[in-house]
């Protein structure tokens, strides 16, 4: 599976996290005035339909599922 950074995330992409597939419902790149940037995402599990909120550091690598 190709590895991408969290800076490349788009709505509708499918990711493999912890051996499960998740589709990005919404993402927001946050750059606070103090501290490091991060990416807030809302993910929907493709196997069970559960919706989770997950925060990644900016530039963190994730696996994209095709």
N, C-alpha and C positions, 0 to 999 in steps of 0.2 A: 504494500500500500504506500502511496506517496506521502511524504511528510511535508506539511506546510506550517507556516508560522501563524500565530493568532492575528497578525496584522492583515492576513489574506482572507479572513473569514467573510462569507457573504450569506445572506438569507437563503435557505433552501439547501445548503451544502450538507452532506452527510459525513459524520465523523465516527471514528471508532475510538471509544474511551472505555477503559477497563473491560475489554472484550465484549462490549455491547455497541450497537449502532444507534446513533442519535442524529436527528435532523435539526438544524438551526432554525428556530422560529424567529428569533430576534437577537440582534447583537448591538452593543454600544461600546465604542472605544472612548474611554474616559481618561483625560489627562489633567489630573488635579494640579493646582499651583504648587503644592508641596508634595514631594514624594514621586514615585515612579508611576508611569501610565499602566493601565490595565484594561481588560476587555470583559464586559459583563455580557453573558449570553443566557438565553432561554432555549433549552433543548427539549425535544420530544423523543422519547425512546420509541424505536420502530417495532420492537418485539412486544412491548406491553403498553405503549401509549402514555406512559407516565411523563409528566412535564417537570423538569428540574431547572433550577437556576444555578449557573456555574460561573465563577470568576477565574480568569486566566491572567497571568502577567503578560504585558505586551512583549511580543517576540518569542513567547513560549512555543515549542514545537508540538503539533498534534498530528495524528494520522487521519488522512482523508480517505473515506471509503468510496469506491467507485461501483 
